[in-house]
Amino acid sequence: MMRLEILKMNRDRALLPGTEVVLQMGMKTSWEEELGRVYKDLDEELAKLAPSCRACGECCHFDEYGHKLYVSDMEADYMLNNNDAELPNTPINKGVCPYLADNKCTIREYRSLGCRIFYCQEDWETTSSNLYERYLRRIKDLCTANGLKWNYAPMPSQLSKKPRRSLCLA
């Protein structure tokens, strides 16, 4: 019992800088549970706003669509830590989301803030900007509250530098 309590405490924050914490698939840290709640709140708000999505996967073709998807370390870790979808052997920086298969998201439940908010709908940009800023602030505050480092960069570069099951430790 004592060992489990120590493991739980150390999963959230390493005691020494640079310490790598390895989690088994399915185990969630407290920040992962909190981030899941942030995403749940956002999904509920989006359901009320009802933006249209054709589920065509076009927005996942970053270069063709002309946008960059940014994610924080925390979000990249959340994607990597909470799904069985391994990163494919294809280059991550090819301009297409590595989790797109047959024009469908293979990690939909664990996708990042940008993926949740971005819609192809032309009149959506104004609404999405305000929503994005509000929820990005919540994620950044969550990161700070958990003593985790904040790094916000394009998703391909975030994923390419992370080992499977990493934690964004300070």
Secondary structure, DSSP 4 states (H G I P E B T S, - for coil): -HHHHHHHHHHHS-SSTT------TT---HHHHHHHHHHHHHHHHHHHH--------GGG-HHHHT---EEEHHHHHHHHHT-S-PPPSS-TTSSS-TTEETTEETTGGG--HHHHH----GGGHHHHHHHHHHHHHHHHHHHHHTTB---EEEHHHHHHT--TT---B-
